[in-house]
Amino acid sequence: MARADVCQWLTLQEALTRFSENVTGHQGSGHIKPLHWYVACRLVLEGGFRPTDITPHPPFHVQEVHGNRHSLSYVPGDGGRGERTLLGGLKTKNVDVVVVKDGIGPVTAVSMKGTLNAFRNLTNRMEEAVGDCTNLHISYPALVYGFLHVLRANVEGTEGVESNDVAMRPDGVVVEGIVRYHDVLARLADRADIRDVATRYESVALALVNATPPNVGELVLTFPEAGSPLAFSGFFKKLYHQYDQRFVYAAPGLDWATRRLEWDPDSPALQQMGRRFDYEARESGE
């Protein structure tokens, strides 16, 4: 039986349901850890990163078939725990999910924040986001760094929801404070080159999570809009694109170490994956 405190293979809705329901009843890390696990596992299945390069270690094993084609197996209970400490330019930083390549260093990282209420404090999150990004990019200019912030979509008028904790009106309109936060956060997104300013992330996403049955754990699809630079749908694509540009195409002599893996379609993990997930595995061609 899988241990409850180690990285587990979850769907996005499963991870966000745990966040939204917050059974621990406080703003500790318990309600956001499942999202860390989701991201770590997705970086393996969809991203093609080796599970042994990722913290927390996802519960998968890799076996080479031939060339860049590998077989991926799911091993429940074999996941790791914790975060990775990186040496920033100003101070060390514990980062939620990190991909480290031996001999190269940290290449991809994702920091996550979860806000359940008190949305008036979002400006404080902005200051933290700028500081964290700048700190790590000083030491690692090539680091592909993502920031994912999920907010519980508390609806005005719902029992127990105070005025300062409202994220959406009953008609689906998002409150002005969150809209302003979106507009400011968008200015920190889409760093496209290692010579760009250190204060921007390579990818940023802002997501509202339904907290009302029967849609608990589902993303609110109307905000941000599809064309927004903070839309969740584009978050991982940007990470992969920037990683390939910096660590694969720009350094062909190292592609034996940096090239993202492709999974054999007959991999046991891919067979178990089925249609439960909202993304496709990185399968090798015939």
Phi, psi and omega in degrees: 000135181293138176286146187283344187257008179245166183304128181239155178272105185237155168280165178299317181295322177298316180294317182285334174295317178297322177296310185294319182284330175044064184295341178286340174078013179213180185264029175289199184268349186300325184279344182254342181305317179303330177289325174302315182295319178301313181296315181300316180291322180294325178296334176280301188294311182269321186277336180080018176275147178291134179300329180289346178270354189251138170241126359289146184293118179289154186279060180228151173241144182246137174227129181288135176261298171190146181059229178265015181261123185229155176260136183243127179243144178265127182237090183304137178086357184261011179283163178260184181224171172087184179241176178244135179269123179248147179275105178276174179288337181246328180195164175289153183221127172278118184250139190297310180226128184223137172252122180240128177261128181302128180084350181244316180110194180293128183246329180218141179210150177226124172258141182232143174232145176230127180240122182266332184196192179049055184290353175293343182269010183298332179297329177294322177298324180297316179298319178296317182298316179297315182296316181297315182296312181298316181304313183282324181289339174296315180279326184230080183300331182274353182302129175271106191245126179246150178231123182237120181239121179250139180238138176283126186278068178295127184264133179303134180094350178286140182302131178088354181267113179282164185299322181285350182257005183283131175254328184222147172280164179302334180274005178093358180285131180280140184295155187299323182299321179287324177297317178296318178299317176303313185295323179286318181297328180299335180285349178261004187262162167068045170291120192252354184207151182294344178270355176290167182301144184286349185277358181252145175272155175290328179210138179224139175224141174239128185225134172264136185245124179301137179240006185248126177301148004267018187252023182302131178090353178273147176288144171282114189277348183271351180210130351295161179292160185303327182276000182289144175293350180256010180295134182299328185299335181257359188301306185286326179302319180294321178299311182296318182298312182293323177299311181298319181298320188270322190250350180245295184293324182282346182221069183300336179289346179251007186295341175296335180258330188259339183302133178287140185283157173243139186262135175301130181303336180271007179304136178306320181295322180290327177293323179284336184296317178054222182250019184287337191254156185267019177214164181255145177290156179275085184275147176280153177283170180288000000 
